[in-house]
Amino acid sequence: MDELVLGALTDYLSAQRGEPTAVLAARRLSVGHSRAMYRVDTDGGSFVVRVEQGGVFGTSGGEEFGVMQGLARAGFPVAQARWYEPTGNVLGRPFFVMDFVEGAELPDERAMDEVTAADFVRTMADLHALDWKSAGVDEALAVRPSSPDEATHLQIERWAGLYRAAAAAPIPLLEEAAAWLHHRAPPLERLSVVHGDAGPGNVVQADGRIVAVTDWEFAHLGDPAEDWSFCLSMRGSRTLPRETWLELFDRVASFRLDEDGWSYWEAFNLFKGACANCTCLDLFERGGNRAPNMAIIGTVLHRSFLRRLVKVVHR
């Protein structure tokens, strides 16, 4: 952070804490596409500042902040979200501040051994069983299903609407995929909190345990199968073999699907990713975010997801 930004953040933290706060150090923690993350050490503790990046993926920091507060109230392992600044007047973009959670320093953020993976699976099973209504998690969400069977359809329309708003013209493959997903959506008996980006890389871990689950921008109410599939085919695919994940899902969470079920949710997650990636090219072309990775995500990665989506749908 430059001195001007650091000064503005110092003033903001002092105002929120109700006492003068000195920033001792600040450094970038990650190069995430949708949020910039900074660790800020102060004389009043260490915090993480999570800054939006111009609307990447169409997610809201306000929703993420509210979800994390609800999960903390329920005793779920998340960093305590402290303050939300929605205007962009302080740092130029909206952000929120949460407590820093200490964990193991790993050379690869997606590194995870089987012991830790088992604890991750247990933690996600706890999330899916959580009493989200008592914790008020749903109060933070813009999209709230009125019944379990509505949830998946609402998510399909959420992502389709995002792509349609960002793309210059309709993308036939995404339109066909949306129809395919609607037609084959499995029935759902109970709504659960779904992380939406579950797997290695979005946790803080130490000594074989998950200390905190991070990156809640895609959180919503829906079918837990979405998370298990996302871990299996997306985030966890380069961490542990598919067979190991399936064994852990079965043994630790008593979760299993047939091949048609795994194919459906893999297609759903690829569709979700392809739709979200459209926002990156739109922001790059309009000048909202000129980072080179925005153009890459909106072109190369977007097309990769489309190719994978076609293969899954036509298995």
Secondary structure, 3 states (H helix, E strand, C coil): CCHHHHHHHHHHHHHHHCCCCCEEEEEEEECCCCEEEEEEEECCEEEEEEEECCCHHHCCHHHHHHHHHHHHHCCCCCCCEEEEECCCCCCCCCEEEEECCCCCCCCCCCCCCHHHHHHHHHHHHHHHHCCHHHHCHHHHCCCCCCCHHHHHHHHHHHHHHHHHHHCCCCCHHHHHHHHHHHHHCCCCCCCEEECCCCCCCCEEEECCEEEEECCCCCCEEECCHHHHHHHHHHHCCCCCCHHHHHHHHHHHHCCCCCHHHHHHHHHHHHHHHHHHHHHHHHHHHHCCCCCHHHHHHHHHHHHHHHHHHHHHHCC
